[in-house]
Amino acid sequence: MKQAAVENTGDEYLQVQIPAVTKRELGQRALDGREPIRMIVLRALKAYGVAVPADAIQDRRKQR
């Protein structure tokens, strides 16, 4: 599937309900990889063929 060019016009909120087991696994992957769940979800959406700007898949937490 070809991805269209995506203009990054800022972030929007998306709230979804997912099974508890799915949330636990996402949380564990985030812990193991030391990265936010947001990055895991965005990478998965991109792999599924959803347009995700490259600069969106990054850790936005403050570095110590």
N, C-alpha and C positions, 0 to 999 in steps of 0.2 A: 504494500500500500504506500503510495507516494504521499509525503507530508508536504503540506502547503507552507509557504512562508508565513511566519507568525510575527505579528507586531506585539511587542510586550507593552501593554498599556496599563500596567500595574497589577496588583493582586486583588482577588475577590475571595469572599468567604464561601466555602462549600461545606455543608454539614450533612453527613450521612450516618445512617445506623447500619452497623455491621455486626455479625455474630461475635459473641464474647471470645470465642476461641480464635477468631481471626485477629481481633484487637490484641489479644495476648501474644500471638505469634509476631505481629508487627512490632509490639513493644520489645519482645525478646530480640528480634533482628536489629532493632534500633540500639538496644543495649550492647549486643555483641559487636556491631559495626561502629559503635560510638558515633552515631549520626541520627538526626531527627527523623521521625516517622514520615514527615513531609517529603524528605528526599527519597525515601523508599517508595512511597506512593507515586511521586512524580516520575521516577525511573520506570516503575511498572506501567504507568499510563503511556509513557513514551514507547515502551516495548510493545504495547498493545496497538500502537499506531496512532495514538492521540497526539496532536501537536502540542509540544512542550518546548518553550524557548530554552536554549542551552544554558543561559545564565540563570535560569530559575532553579536548576538542580544544583544547589549549593547550600552549605551550612550557613544560616544567617545569624546563628548565635554569636554573641560577643566572645572573642578570644581572650584568654587570661594572660 
